[in-house]
Amino acid sequence: MNLAFLFIQKHFTKIKLLFILFSALYILFKGIIPGWNEVQQDFPNYLISAKILAEGSDIDKLYDDNWFQSQVDASGINTMGRFTPQPPIMALVMLPIAQFEPLTAKRIWLIFSLILVAGCIFLIQQIFHLSFLDSSLVILLMGRALANDLYYGQLYILMAFGMMFSFWLIQEKKMFLSAGIILAVITFLKYFPILLILYCLIESKWKVIISSVSALILLAVFQIWFFEFELVKGYVVEILLPHLSGNIPDQGEGFPFAFQSWPSFLNNLFVFNQSENNSPIINWAFGKTLFQIAIYSIVITVTCKYVIHIKKNIQSSSLRASTLISLLIIASLVLLPASASYHMLFLIIPVSFILGLKNDIYKVSMIFLVIAINFFPFPFSSNDNLLFLILSFPRLFALLTILITFYLKISQDFRKIETIN
């Protein structure tokens, strides 16, 4: 292990250049080129919902999957589509390009996404003071996450850019109102960016909190007014709340390996289901609830402990901010009720921070695990025994290992501070 680390340390620049070349080609051939030539799920879900609004069709049928699929078919898109589990307001996102043919709209969105990629590289340079080469490396380390986002026409590079832009505005003490509004908009579309509001609460950034909470309330009122109360209520009760428990409606009842989450892992371990898991490894349904509560409690408790230590021991506001938000993002990815490959784009901020650290075994280990998440294939999908089940959730356990390694790295730095003092 030490010899491998020394080799990597000695040839780090050459390894970076080789990896940049490999990753750029991977994203080009797996994401950009097919994304330019094809309209695949999930882009139709966003585009068709916008077309429904633009044409004045029945917006109250957005969550009727059969009807929505008929609208996808009528548009000439040969793929499955469903608006679930998006919030109603998501239908507004693609309105500016709703009048275009699907492939043309997809190409416009792809170009826009690539502009956002360039914007992310710029923001990494500004926030973390990395070189252009290292900033580009951070983006290219996203591998499968970025390729799939571009290929499927997803919104997660937009979410990542929005989080970074808000974080930059907050760190530069500029335009707190704008930072709060941006945070509110992206949080309303995809709830994960709420972490930045939590960070502002920890750091007492009251102007940002007030502006973001106010904007969230206004967005909620607008959504109810525009889409009507019953549609919004149905979304919250029948889609959002089940999703937060790891059960996306009509997607495997919380068992799919693709979710790479604790609810899915524990369902496969403990819960009998006639169609999805008729032979659990341990047939003990209460075990799922017990272990899920235990795992979430441990991760939240330990993370809170480190948040307190970071607040107490790191005097530099920029270093404290980067450490805090990186920790919150990694811990939250570990606890997501369901995840997909493109959710790993939220790792851009933590990876930028980690890449700027001094080379040591912790840094190298975390970067290797990010590469494993975003480039290695998932060879197993089996719950025949506990080992196969664990191997079937590589992203989940890789994220957990990154979190533990991040804890250890912070602990090491705390010990150095205490020794100096």
C-alpha positions in Angstrom: 0.0 0.0 0.0 2.8 2.4 0.9 4.7 1.6 -2.3 1.6 2.2 -4.4 1.1 5.6 -2.6 4.7 6.6 -3.2 4.5 5.6 -6.9 1.3 7.7 -7.3 2.9 10.6 -5.4 6.0 10.5 -7.6 4.1 10.4 -10.9 1.0 12.3 -9.9 1.2 14.9 -12.7 1.7 12.2 -15.4 -1.2 10.2 -14.0 -3.4 13.2 -13.9 -2.7 14.0 -17.6 -3.3 10.4 -18.7 -6.6 10.3 -16.7 -7.8 13.6 -18.1 -7.3 12.3 -21.6 -9.0 9.0 -20.8 -11.9 10.6 -19.0 -12.4 13.3 -21.7 -12.7 10.5 -24.4 -15.0 8.5 -22.1 -17.4 11.5 -21.6 -17.2 12.4 -25.3 -18.2 8.9 -26.6 -20.5 7.9 -23.7 -22.2 11.2 -23.2 -21.8 14.0 -25.7 -21.9 12.1 -29.0 -24.9 9.8 -28.2 -26.5 12.7 -26.4 -26.3 14.8 -29.6 -27.8 12.0 -31.7 -30.5 10.5 -29.5 -33.4 11.5 -27.3 -33.4 9.1 -24.4 -35.1 9.0 -21.0 -35.1 11.2 -18.9 -35.1 14.3 -21.2 -38.7 13.6 -22.6 -40.1 13.8 -19.0 -39.0 17.4 -18.8 -39.7 18.4 -22.4 -43.1 16.8 -22.8 -44.3 18.3 -19.5 -43.3 21.7 -20.7 -45.0 21.1 -24.1 -48.2 20.1 -22.1 -48.1 23.5 -20.4 -47.3 25.4 -23.5 -50.1 23.8 -25.4 -52.6 24.3 -22.6 -53.3 20.5 -22.2 -54.6 18.8 -19.0 -51.9 19.6 -16.5 -53.9 17.7 -13.9 -52.9 14.5 -15.7 -49.1 15.0 -15.3 -48.9 12.1 -12.9 -51.1 9.8 -14.9 -48.3 7.7 -16.3 -50.3 6.0 -19.1 -51.6 9.4 -20.3 -48.2 11.0 -20.1 -46.7 8.1 -22.1 -49.3 8.7 -24.8 -48.1 12.3 -25.0 -44.5 11.1 -25.3 -45.5 8.7 -28.1 -47.5 11.4 -29.9 -44.4 13.6 -30.0 -42.5 10.9 -31.9 -40.1 10.0 -29.1 -39.5 6.3 -29.0 -38.8 5.8 -25.3 -40.6 5.4 -22.0 -41.6 8.5 -20.2 -43.2 9.5 -16.9 -43.3 12.7 -15.0 -43.2 11.0 -11.7 -41.3 11.7 -9.3 -40.8 15.4 -10.4 -42.5 18.3 -8.6 -45.2 20.0 -10.6 -43.1 23.2 -11.0 -40.4 21.1 -12.9 -42.7 21.3 -15.9 -41.7 25.0 -16.3 -38.0 24.3 -16.7 -38.0 23.4 -20.4 -40.6 26.0 -21.5 -38.1 28.1 -23.4 -37.3 25.2 -25.7 -40.7 23.5 -25.7 -41.5 24.7 -29.2 -38.6 22.9 -30.8 -38.6 19.3 -32.2 -37.4 16.8 -29.5 -33.9 16.2 -31.0 -33.3 19.9 -31.6 -34.4 20.7 -28.0 -32.1 18.0 -26.7 -29.2 19.5 -28.6 -29.9 23.0 -27.3 -30.0 21.5 -23.8 -26.8 19.6 -24.4 -25.0 22.8 -25.5 -26.4 24.6 -22.4 -25.2 21.8 -20.2 -21.7 22.0 -21.7 -21.6 25.8 -21.0 -22.5 24.9 -17.4 -19.6 22.4 -17.3 -17.3 25.3 -18.3 -18.9 27.4 -15.7 -18.2 24.8 -13.0 -14.5 24.7 -14.0 -14.4 28.5 -13.6 -16.1 28.4 -10.2 -13.8 25.6 -9.0 -10.8 27.9 -9.8 -12.4 30.8 -8.0 -13.6 29.0 -4.9 -10.8 26.4 -4.3 -7.9 28.2 -6.1 -7.0 25.2 -8.2 -5.3 25.5 -11.5 -7.3 25.1 -14.7 -5.8 21.6 -15.1 -6.9 20.5 -11.7 -10.3 22.2 -12.0 -10.8 20.3 -15.3 -9.7 17.1 -13.6 -12.4 17.5 -10.9 -15.1 17.7 -13.6 -13.6 14.8 -15.5 -13.5 12.7 -12.4 -17.3 12.7 -12.5 -17.0 10.2 -15.4 -20.3 8.2 -15.7 -22.2 10.8 -13.7 -21.4 13.6 -16.2 -21.7 11.3 -19.2 -25.1 10.1 -18.2 -26.3 13.6 -17.3 -25.4 14.7 -20.9 -26.7 11.6 -22.6 -30.0 11.5 -20.8 -30.6 15.2 -20.8 -30.7 15.5 -17.0 -30.6 18.6 -14.8 -27.9 17.7 -12.4 -25.1 19.7 -13.9 -27.4 22.6 -13.6 -28.0 21.7 -9.9 -24.3 21.4 -9.3 -23.6 24.7 -11.0 -26.3 26.4 -9.0 -24.9 25.1 -5.7 -21.4 26.2 -6.6 -22.5 29.6 -7.8 -24.5 30.2 -4.6 -21.6 29.0 -2.5 -19.2 31.3 -4.3 -21.5 34.3 -3.8 -21.8 33.5 -0.1 -18.0 33.1 0.3 -17.3 36.3 -1.6 -19.9 38.1 0.6 -21.7 39.2 -2.6 -25.3 39.4 -3.5 -26.7 37.4 -0.6 -30.3 38.0 -1.9 -29.4 36.5 -5.3 -27.6 33.6 -3.6 -30.7 32.8 -1.5 -33.0 33.0 -4.5 -30.8 30.7 -6.6 -30.7 28.2 -3.7 -34.4 28.3 -3.3 -35.1 27.7 -7.0 -32.7 24.7 -7.3 -33.9 23.3 -3.9 -37.5 23.4 -5.1 -36.6 21.5 -8.2 -34.3 18.9 -6.6 -34.3 18.9 -2.8 -30.6 18.0 -2.3 -29.3 21.7 -2.5 -31.1 22.4 0.8 -27.8 21.3 2.3 -26.4 24.8 1.5 -29.3 26.4 3.4 -28.3 24.1 6.3 -24.7 25.2 5.9 -25.8 28.8 6.1 -27.7 28.0 9.3 -24.6 26.4 10.8 -22.5 29.5 9.9 -25.2 32.0 10.8 -25.5 33.4 7.3 -28.9 35.0 8.1 -29.3 37.2 5.0 -29.0 34.1 2.8 -31.3 32.1 5.1 -34.0 34.8 5.1 -33.9 35.3 1.3 -33.9 31.6 0.5 -36.7 30.7 3.0 -38.7 33.6 1.7 -38.2 32.5 -1.9 -39.1 28.9 -1.0 -42.4 30.1 0.5 -43.2 32.2 -2.6 -42.4 29.3 -4.9 -44.7 27.0 -2.8 -47.5 29.6 -3.0 -46.9 30.0 -6.8 -46.9 26.2 -7.4 -50.2 25.8 -5.5 -51.8 28.7 -7.4 -50.5 27.7 -10.9 -51.0 23.9 -10.6 -53.8 23.9 -8.1 -53.9 22.5 -4.6 -55.1 19.0 -5.4 -52.3 18.3 -7.8 -49.6 19.6 -5.4 -51.2 17.7 -2.5 -51.2 14.5 -4.6 -47.5 15.0 -5.4 -46.5 15.5 -1.8 -48.6 12.7 -0.3 -48.3 10.0 -3.0 -44.9 10.7 -4.5 -42.6 12.9 -2.4 -43.2 11.3 1.0 -42.9 7.7 -0.3 -39.7 8.7 -2.2 -38.1 10.1 1.0 -38.6 6.6 2.5 -36.9 5.0 -0.4 -40.0 3.9 -2.3 -40.5 5.5 -5.7 -44.0 4.6 -7.0 -44.1 1.9 -9.6 -40.3 1.4 -9.4 -39.7 -1.9 -7.6 -41.4 -1.0 -4.3 -38.1 0.1 -2.8 -36.0 -3.0 -3.7 -34.1 -2.1 -6.9 -30.3 -2.4 -6.8 -30.1 0.7 -9.0 -31.2 2.9 -6.1 -27.9 2.1 -4.3 -29.4 3.3 -1.0 -29.8 2.0 2.6 -33.6 1.4 2.2 -33.0 -0.7 -0.9 -30.1 -2.6 0.7 -32.0 -3.3 3.9 -35.2 -4.2 2.0 -33.2 -6.9 0.1 -31.6 -8.1 3.3 -34.7 -8.3 5.5 -38.0 -7.8 3.8 -40.1 -10.5 2.1 -42.0 -9.4 -1.0 -43.7 -11.9 -3.3 -42.7 -10.2 -6.5 -39.5 -8.4 -5.6 -37.8 -10.5 -2.9 -39.4 -13.8 -2.2 -36.3 -15.2 -0.4 -34.7 -12.5 1.8 -31.4 -13.4 3.4 -32.9 -12.7 6.9 -36.7 -12.8 6.9 -37.2 -10.1 9.6 -39.1 -7.1 8.4 -38.6 -5.1 11.6 -34.8 -5.5 11.1 -35.0 -3.2 8.2 -36.6 -0.4 10.3 -34.2 -1.1 13.2 -31.0 -1.0 11.2 -32.1 1.9 9.1 -32.8 4.0 12.2 -29.4 2.9 13.6 -27.4 3.7 10.5 -29.0 7.1 9.9 -28.7 8.0 13.6 -25.0 7.0 13.6 -24.1 8.9 10.5 -26.1 12.0 11.6 -24.6 11.9 15.1 -21.0 11.5 14.0 -21.4 14.1 11.3 -22.8 16.6 13.9 -19.8 15.9 16.1 -17.4 16.7 13.3 -19.4 19.8 12.4 -19.0 21.1 16.0 -15.2 20.3 15.9 -14.8 22.1 12.5 -16.6 25.1 13.9 -14.4 25.1 17.0 -11.0 24.3 15.4 -10.8 25.8 12.0 -10.3 29.6 12.2 -10.0 30.3 8.5 -13.5 31.1 7.2 -12.9 29.8 3.7 -11.3 26.5 4.9 -14.0 26.0 7.4 -16.7 26.6 4.8 -15.2 24.2 2.3 -14.7 21.5 5.0 -18.2 21.9 6.3 -20.1 21.8 3.0 -17.9 18.9 1.7 -18.8 16.9 4.9 -22.5 17.7 4.6 -22.6 16.7 0.9 -20.8 13.4 1.4 -22.9 12.4 4.5 -26.1 13.3 2.7 -25.2 11.3 -0.4 -24.6 8.3 1.9 -28.2 8.8 3.3 -30.1 9.5 0.1 -33.3 7.4 -0.1 -32.6 6.6 -3.7 -29.8 7.6 -6.0 -28.7 7.5 -9.6 -25.3 7.9 -11.3 -25.8 11.6 -12.1 -26.5 12.4 -8.5 -22.7 11.9 -8.1 -22.3 15.3 -9.7 -22.9 16.7 -6.3 -19.5 15.4 -5.4 -17.9 18.2 -7.4 -17.6 20.4 -4.4 -16.1 17.8 -2.1 -13.7 16.5 -4.8 -12.5 20.0 -5.5 -11.8 20.4 -1.8 -10.1 17.0 -1.5 -7.9 17.6 -4.6 -6.6 20.8 -3.0 -5.4 18.9 0.1 -1.8 17.9 0.7 -1.1 14.5 -0.9 -1.5 11.7 1.7 -3.1 8.3 1.9 -6.5 9.7 2.8 -6.6 12.0 -0.2 -5.4 9.3 -2.6 -7.9 6.8 -1.1 -10.9 9.2 -1.5 -9.9 10.1 -5.1 -9.6 6.4 -6.0 -13.0 5.7 -4.5 -14.5 8.6 -6.6 -13.0 7.0 -9.7 -14.4 3.6 -8.7 -17.9 5.1 -8.3 -17.8 7.0 -11.6 -16.0 4.6 -13.9 -16.0 1.0 -12.6 -18.9 -1.2 -13.8 -21.4 -2.7 -11.4 -20.9 -6.5 -12.0 -23.3 -7.9 -9.3 -27.1 -7.7 -8.9 -27.8 -10.5 -6.5 -29.1 -11.1 -2.9 -28.3 -14.8 -2.9 -26.1 -14.2 0.2 -24.8 -11.3 2.2 -21.5 -11.0 0.3 -23.2 -10.8 -3.1 -25.7 -8.3 -1.7 -22.9 -6.0 -0.4 -21.1 -6.3 -3.8 -24.4 -5.4 -5.5 -24.3 -2.0 -3.7 -20.8 -0.7 -4.7 -21.8 3.0 -4.9 -23.4 3.0 -1.5 -20.5 1.3 0.3 -17.9 3.4 -1.7 -19.7 6.6 -0.5 -19.7 5.3 3.1 -16.0 4.6 2.8 -15.3 8.1 1.5 -17.3 9.5 4.4 -15.3 7.4 7.0 -12.0 8.4 5.3 -13.1 12.1 5.4 -13.8 11.7 9.1 -10.3 10.2 9.6 -8.7 13.0 7.6 -10.4 15.6 9.7 -9.4 13.8 12.9 -5.8 13.8 11.8 -5.9 17.5 11.1 -7.5 18.1 14.6 -4.7 16.2 16.2 -2.1 18.4 14.5 -3.9 21.5 15.7 -4.0 20.2 19.3 -0.3 19.3 19.1 0.5 22.8 17.9 -1.6 24.4 20.6 
